[in-house]
Amino acid sequence: MNRILAIALNTFREAVRDRVLYVVLALASAVLLFTLALAELSLDQQRRVVRDIGLASISLFSVLVAIFLGSSLLYKEIERKTLYVILPKPIHRWEFLVGKFFGIGLTGAIFVLLMGSIQLLVMAVQVERSAGALLGAIVAIVSIGALMGWRARDRTLVWVPAAVVVFGGAASVGSLAGIDVQGVAAALALYVGELTLLTAIALFFSSFSTPFTTGALTLGVWLLGRSADTMETIRSRMLSEELIAFLRATAKVVPNLNLFVPGPQTADEPWGYVAQALAYGAVYTTILLVLAAAIFRRRDFI
């Protein structure tokens, strides 16, 4: 367990130092802020526009983060030949792979938390009833984050408690503004579940292919997973019976990623539905990691 934790922390440090991740974070933040302008173009649907477009953008960017990190970090270890130094040590290959998974998953969860915090603050600004609380929350969050960074020995690990503090402050501001914080939190939990499942898919492909191929295959699985419900119930005279049967069979094999899209099913009992979706994702993730570990174990790096 200690070996897996060490690999996970090193993976997290490597991920948060990647400049591409900060570019994605900045772009996603800009999109969330832009929803305020889009809301002004709607008629009496400002709050819905900010919420729906904001959450959809968080989902999209979290998918990009999972695909990018899952397809590149394992390959970098092989390309830089750092893997040749790690494997001779008393560590199993499956432990190295699982450590990579948890490190990438932690990075993705921090990303979703930060984006969710910005989404809550943007929604609070749109409501225009908590300007003072918003300013106070921002000052408090920045002050606590700066203090954590100043006192910490490893500043990369400050991202974990800082993200929790930021989200807690944003949730407090959102509650004061009358926002459905629980609904937003449930949606973010679903996005984390989808992100971790996509990370397992990316690591599975990365165990035997190049980053470009891994990214393309993972993106393809994501598109199929989001279309699983449609493929399973498809009825069309334009398609042959053989093709329809193939699409329905594919829908049963690929993970149904529609389960991680918040909708009417999360309105009444959000956390019950979230628990079921996460359990579904955990089963698929376990199967994929076992397969990836079996392939990675047989791979020759000489």
C-alpha positions in Angstrom: 0.0 0.0 0.0 2.8 2.4 0.8 4.4 1.7 -2.6 1.1 2.5 -4.4 0.7 5.7 -2.3 4.3 6.8 -3.2 3.6 6.3 -6.9 0.3 8.1 -6.7 1.8 11.1 -4.9 4.7 11.3 -7.4 2.2 11.1 -10.3 0.1 13.8 -8.7 3.2 16.0 -8.4 4.1 15.4 -12.0 0.6 16.2 -13.2 0.2 19.5 -11.4 3.5 20.7 -12.7 2.4 20.2 -16.3 1.7 23.5 -18.0 -1.0 22.0 -20.3 -3.1 21.3 -17.2 -3.0 25.0 -16.3 -3.9 26.0 -19.8 -7.0 23.8 -19.6 -7.8 25.1 -16.2 -7.6 28.7 -17.4 -9.6 28.0 -20.5 -12.3 26.2 -18.5 -12.5 29.1 -16.1 -12.9 31.5 -19.0 -15.8 29.5 -20.4 -17.5 29.5 -17.0 -17.2 33.3 -16.7 -18.4 33.6 -20.3 -21.7 32.0 -19.3 -22.6 35.2 -17.5 -22.6 37.0 -20.9 -24.6 34.1 -22.5 -27.1 34.3 -19.8 -27.9 37.9 -20.7 -29.0 36.8 -24.2 -31.7 34.5 -22.8 -35.2 35.5 -21.8 -35.9 34.8 -18.1 -33.6 31.7 -18.1 -30.4 33.3 -16.9 -29.9 31.0 -13.9 -30.6 27.9 -16.0 -28.2 29.0 -18.7 -25.4 29.7 -16.3 -25.9 26.4 -14.5 -26.5 24.0 -17.4 -23.7 25.4 -19.7 -21.3 25.7 -16.8 -21.8 22.1 -15.7 -21.6 20.9 -19.2 -18.3 22.7 -19.8 -16.9 21.2 -16.5 -17.9 17.7 -17.8 -16.2 18.3 -21.2 -13.0 19.7 -19.8 -12.7 17.0 -17.1 -13.0 14.4 -19.9 -10.1 16.2 -21.8 -8.0 16.1 -18.6 -8.6 12.4 -18.1 -7.7 11.6 -21.7 -4.6 13.8 -21.7 -3.2 12.6 -18.4 -4.2 9.0 -18.9 -2.6 8.8 -22.3 0.6 10.7 -21.6 1.9 10.1 -18.0 2.5 6.3 -18.3 4.2 6.8 -21.7 6.4 9.6 -20.3 7.8 7.1 -17.8 8.8 4.8 -20.6 10.1 7.5 -22.9 12.2 9.1 -20.2 13.4 5.6 -19.1 12.5 6.4 -15.5 10.4 3.2 -15.5 13.7 1.2 -16.0 14.8 2.6 -12.6 11.6 1.9 -10.8 10.7 -1.6 -11.9 14.0 -3.3 -10.6 13.0 -2.1 -7.2 10.7 -4.2 -4.9 7.5 -3.1 -6.5 5.1 -5.0 -8.7 4.1 -3.7 -12.1 0.4 -3.7 -11.1 1.2 -1.6 -8.1 3.0 0.9 -10.3 -0.1 1.0 -12.7 -2.6 1.4 -9.8 -0.5 4.1 -8.3 -0.6 6.0 -11.6 -4.3 5.6 -11.7 -4.9 7.0 -8.2 -2.5 9.9 -8.9 -4.3 10.8 -12.1 -7.7 10.4 -10.4 -6.6 12.7 -7.6 -5.5 15.3 -10.1 -8.8 15.1 -11.9 -10.8 15.3 -8.7 -8.9 18.5 -7.7 -9.6 19.9 -11.2 -13.3 19.2 -10.9 -13.4 20.7 -7.4 -11.8 23.9 -8.5 -14.1 24.2 -11.5 -17.1 23.5 -9.4 -16.0 26.3 -7.0 -15.8 28.7 -9.9 -19.2 27.6 -11.1 -20.8 28.2 -7.7 -19.2 31.7 -7.5 -20.3 32.5 -11.0 -23.9 31.4 -10.2 -23.7 33.6 -7.0 -22.6 36.6 -9.0 -25.4 36.0 -11.5 -28.0 36.0 -8.7 -26.6 39.4 -7.7 -27.5 39.0 -4.0 -24.2 38.1 -2.4 -21.6 40.6 -3.6 -20.3 41.3 -0.1 -20.2 37.6 0.8 -18.5 36.8 -2.5 -15.7 39.4 -1.9 -15.2 38.1 1.7 -15.1 34.5 0.5 -12.5 35.3 -2.1 -10.3 37.2 0.3 -10.5 34.4 2.9 -9.8 31.7 0.3 -6.8 33.5 -1.1 -5.4 34.2 2.4 -5.8 30.6 3.5 -4.3 29.3 0.3 -1.3 31.6 0.6 -0.8 30.6 4.2 -0.9 26.9 3.3 1.6 27.4 0.5 4.0 29.4 2.8 3.9 26.8 5.6 4.0 23.7 3.4 7.2 21.7 2.7 5.8 20.3 -0.5 3.8 23.0 -2.2 2.4 20.7 -4.9 0.4 18.8 -2.2 -1.1 22.1 -1.1 -3.5 21.8 -4.0 -5.5 19.1 -2.2 -6.5 21.0 1.0 -6.6 24.2 -0.9 -9.2 22.8 -3.4 -11.3 21.6 -0.4 -11.1 25.0 1.2 -12.0 26.8 -2.0 -15.0 24.6 -2.6 -16.2 25.0 1.0 -16.0 28.8 0.7 -17.8 28.7 -2.7 -20.5 26.4 -1.3 -21.1 28.8 1.6 -21.4 31.7 -0.8 -23.8 29.7 -3.0 -25.9 28.8 -0.1 -26.3 32.4 0.9 -27.3 33.2 -2.7 -30.0 30.5 -2.6 -28.3 28.2 -5.1 -29.0 24.5 -5.1 -25.5 23.6 -3.8 -26.4 20.0 -3.2 -27.4 19.5 -6.9 -24.2 21.1 -8.1 -22.2 18.9 -5.7 -24.0 15.8 -6.9 -23.2 16.7 -10.6 -19.5 17.2 -9.7 -19.4 13.8 -8.0 -20.8 12.2 -11.2 -18.1 14.0 -13.2 -15.4 12.7 -10.9 -16.8 9.2 -11.4 -16.8 9.5 -15.2 -13.3 11.0 -15.1 -11.9 8.1 -13.0 -13.5 5.6 -15.4 -12.0 7.3 -18.4 -8.6 7.3 -16.7 -8.9 3.5 -16.3 -9.8 3.2 -20.0 -6.9 5.4 -21.0 -4.5 3.4 -18.8 -5.8 0.2 -20.4 -5.0 1.5 -23.9 -1.8 3.1 -22.7 -0.5 -0.2 -21.4 0.1 -1.3 -25.0 -0.1 1.7 -27.3 1.3 5.2 -28.0 -0.2 8.4 -26.5 -1.9 9.5 -29.8 -3.5 6.1 -30.3 -4.5 5.9 -26.6 -6.1 9.4 -26.8 -8.0 8.5 -30.0 -9.3 5.2 -28.6 -10.3 6.7 -25.3 -12.1 9.5 -27.0 -13.9 6.9 -29.2 -15.0 4.9 -26.2 -16.3 8.1 -24.6 -18.3 8.9 -27.6 -19.7 5.4 -27.8 -20.4 5.4 -24.0 -22.4 8.7 -24.3 -24.3 7.1 -27.2 -25.0 3.8 -25.5 -28.6 4.5 -24.7 -29.3 5.6 -28.3 -27.5 2.5 -29.8 -29.4 0.1 -27.5 -32.8 1.5 -28.5 -32.1 2.5 -32.1 -34.8 1.8 -34.6 -34.3 2.9 -38.2 -35.3 1.7 -41.7 -32.1 3.3 -43.1 -29.9 0.8 -41.2 -29.6 -2.9 -41.8 -30.6 -5.4 -39.2 -27.0 -6.6 -39.0 -25.7 -3.0 -38.2 -28.5 -2.5 -35.6 -27.6 -5.7 -33.9 -23.9 -4.7 -33.9 -24.7 -1.3 -32.4 -26.9 -2.9 -29.7 -24.1 -5.4 -28.9 -21.6 -2.6 -28.7 -23.9 -0.7 -26.3 -23.8 -3.7 -23.9 -20.0 -3.8 -23.9 -18.9 -0.2 -23.6 -19.6 1.6 -20.3 -22.8 3.5 -20.3 -21.4 7.0 -19.6 -24.9 8.6 -19.8 -25.2 7.5 -16.2 -22.7 10.2 -15.3 -24.7 12.9 -16.9 -26.9 14.8 -14.3 -30.5 15.1 -15.2 -34.1 14.6 -13.9 -32.9 11.3 -12.2 -30.8 13.4 -9.8 -33.5 15.8 -8.8 -35.4 13.8 -6.1 -32.7 11.7 -4.4 -29.4 12.9 -5.9 -27.0 11.0 -3.6 -28.8 7.7 -4.0 -28.4 7.9 -7.8 -24.8 9.1 -7.5 -24.0 6.1 -5.3 -25.4 3.7 -7.9 -23.6 5.4 -10.8 -20.3 5.4 -8.9 -20.7 1.7 -8.0 -21.3 1.0 -11.7 -18.2 2.9 -12.6 -16.1 1.2 -9.9 -17.0 -2.3 -11.4 -15.9 -1.2 -14.9 -12.8 0.5 -13.5 -11.7 -2.6 -11.6 -12.1 -4.8 -14.6 -10.1 -2.4 -16.8 -7.3 -2.0 -14.3 -7.0 -5.8 -13.9 -6.8 -6.2 -17.7 -4.3 -3.3 -18.0 -2.2 -4.8 -15.2 -2.2 -8.2 -17.0 -1.0 -6.6 -20.3 1.5 -4.3 -18.6 2.9 -7.3 -16.7 3.7 -9.1 -19.9 5.1 -6.1 -21.7 8.8 -6.2 -22.5 10.7 -2.9 -22.0 14.1 -4.2 -23.0 
